[in-house]
Structure formats: structure tokens, C-alpha cells
């Protein structure tokens, strides 16, 4: 868990869950057009989670990172900025990770390093971010598309951020998601009443959820008399 707000928790997979090509056809890095996105929100979402587990996963609106269109997804990749924010406390521990057995078996040219290891001692692998390399000078001119193709950012085996042509790279997929902490029910707690007197206002008793803050019984002010 990397962030908790408004009754939701942002969680990342501890491991790379699959190795795949970012695109299956020519085109820019745009995340909304990638092959990774439908794999996350169809194949993985519908097979890896039960109906009950899916009820906890919130649909998340993500603005496009530089290019492409905004997306509404249950599972998604982090942007470069998000990775730098959430991993910054201990970059090597959080950013460097290893593939699952399934990821190794499904690898279609993905790279696993025997030179770099995770904090747990496993061999590490590179994995995608959903950011373009815009601003970092990485792009290619595609003569078929007659346009410049911006490269895709990814985190390398050693934890450093790099960029690669999205049409040719095959790296790991490490999903993130927002989980509803109150999907199974709220945790109500009382808000104590304050007795009114001739000097100070009072308030009636109320209650709210200790997790998400939703108010069940609104406290009301009682003016001083």
C-alpha cells in the first residue's frame, strides 16, 4: 500500500506479472492504444480476481500523460512521475522487482537480469511505465506513419528510468489499482456531544466512518444561551 485517501488505498503488484510487447502494431507509445491496457482490464482483471475481490477494485480515471487520451481502468500502469513519487522513500527496495513464474513462462523476448537483484535476492527485470519520453529527447521518425514516434519510459533491471521505442520493446507489466477500503462495510465511530453553556456553543452527538470519513449522523450546533 503506497497511499490512502478518501477510503481508498493505492496498491501495486509486488512482482512483474507478465512479459509482453507494448504494442502489437505500428504506432506511438500512447497508453490508451497499447496492448498492455486490454490485457490488464480484460484478461487479468477477469481471471485473477473473484467477483468479491473485483467489488473492492475502483474504476480509476487517469489523465493522458503528454499524448493520447484519458482512460478509465480498474488496473493500470504508473506514470514516471507517480513512480518517482511513490518509490522515492526507498527507490531500490520499491522500484526494483522480479518476475513471477508465469511472467517468465509467458515471456516473448522480455529481459531478466542475472546481474542485478532485488532487495529479496531475486533476479530483477525491466517493466513498463505509461509515460512517454517527451522532454527526454527520445523519439524516432517512422517513414510508414510519416510522423515522429515518441519512446516509452520503463524502469530497468537496476531501477533506473530509461526509454525505448514502444513498437519494439517487450518488458514486464506491474499493475497498480485503487482498492475501496469500505467495500465490505463501513467502520462507524461516535462523535461525542459537547454540552452547551452560557459561554460556549454545544454540538449534538454524531457518527462517521473511521476509514473513509463518511458522515452517518451529522452533528448539529446548539447556540450558547
BELCORVEN-V8132 format. One record per backbone hydrogen bond with DSSP energy under -1.0 kcal/mol. CO is the residue of the C=O (numbers start at 0). NH is the residue of the N-H. If there is no record, write none. Layout:
co=CO nh=NH
co=CO nh=NH
This chain:
co=2 nh=9
co=4 nh=7
co=6 nh=180
co=7 nh=4
co=8 nh=178
co=9 nh=1
co=10 nh=176
co=15 nh=99
co=17 nh=172
co=19 nh=170
co=21 nh=34
co=29 nh=32
co=30 nh=33
co=34 nh=38
co=35 nh=39
co=36 nh=40
co=37 nh=41
co=38 nh=43
co=39 nh=44
co=41 nh=45
co=43 nh=47
co=49 nh=53
co=50 nh=54
co=52 nh=55
co=55 nh=179
co=59 nh=72
co=61 nh=70
co=63 nh=65
co=64 nh=66
co=70 nh=61
co=72 nh=59
co=75 nh=175
co=77 nh=129
co=78 nh=82
co=79 nh=83
co=80 nh=84
co=81 nh=85
co=82 nh=86
co=86 nh=89
co=89 nh=93
co=90 nh=94
co=91 nh=95
co=96 nh=124
co=97 nh=15
co=99 nh=103
co=100 nh=104
co=101 nh=105
co=115 nh=123
co=117 nh=120
co=121 nh=117
co=123 nh=112
co=125 nh=171
co=126 nh=154
co=130 nh=152
co=132 nh=135
co=137 nh=150
co=139 nh=148
co=141 nh=145
co=141 nh=146
co=146 nh=141
co=148 nh=139
co=150 nh=132
co=151 nh=163
co=152 nh=128
co=153 nh=161
co=154 nh=126
co=155 nh=158
co=159 nh=155
co=161 nh=153
co=163 nh=151
co=164 nh=167
co=164 nh=168
co=168 nh=21
co=170 nh=19
co=171 nh=127
co=172 nh=16
co=174 nh=12
co=175 nh=75
co=176 nh=10
co=177 nh=57
co=178 nh=8
co=179 nh=182
co=181 nh=184
co=186 nh=209
co=188 nh=207
co=190 nh=205
co=193 nh=202
co=199 nh=196
co=201 nh=221
co=202 nh=193
co=205 nh=190
co=206 nh=215
co=206 nh=216
co=207 nh=188
co=208 nh=212
co=213 nh=208
co=216 nh=206
co=219 nh=203
co=221 nh=201
